[in-house]
Amino acid sequence: MLNPPLGEKMGITVSVDLRHAFAEHADQAISNLVVGINPRISRLEEESFPETLKRASEALEELKQNRAETVDAIGLEAWGTADYSVFLGQLQAIVQMAAETGKTNPLLSNVGVIRALEFGQSRATDAYMLTPVVIPPAFMLGVTTFNRTMTLQCSFGEPGHRKEEVEAFMDLMEKELGSV
């Protein structure tokens, strides 16, 4: 993630909230209303982080304009109708391929802004949304905001990623965000 091969396309899975499509009846949904889409760009020599981020954002917007999230949602719904043994076999094949190649797209999940939380007479002063655990070699970065404070939280597993590498990545993220 920190130094991918030049010219090789790499992807990142970005979560997309589909509730906007069901604004009037989002509370009546019985399915998960979040899917992941996968913009892919290649690393360019001497490109700054903001320039790379801009290209990644443009690739994401192009996917959204082509309604990639709808295609993924339909695919997931169809996958959900498969016999459990078929579903399990396909899922195990995906996990096996990731384990053999040692490669998966990192996942970025913008959980969003958490509104004020009240528990009876008590009001929360801090809130943190945790990402789900991922299967190695996967990596997930969750971003959430509460009370004007942004929290970054990551989930990863060894041996897919070493703790020192993840700490270096988070330090880089902190430095880049601090310069914005």
Secondary structure, DSSP 8 states (H G I E B T S, - for coil): --S--BT-EEE-EEEEE-GGGGTTTGGG--S--EEEE--EEEB-TT--HHHHHHHHHHHHHHHHHTTHHHHHHHHHHHHHTS-HHHHHHHHHHHHHHHHHH-----EEEEEEEE---EETTEE-S----------TT-EEEEEEEETTEEEEEEEE-TTTS-HHHHHHHHHHHHHHHHT-
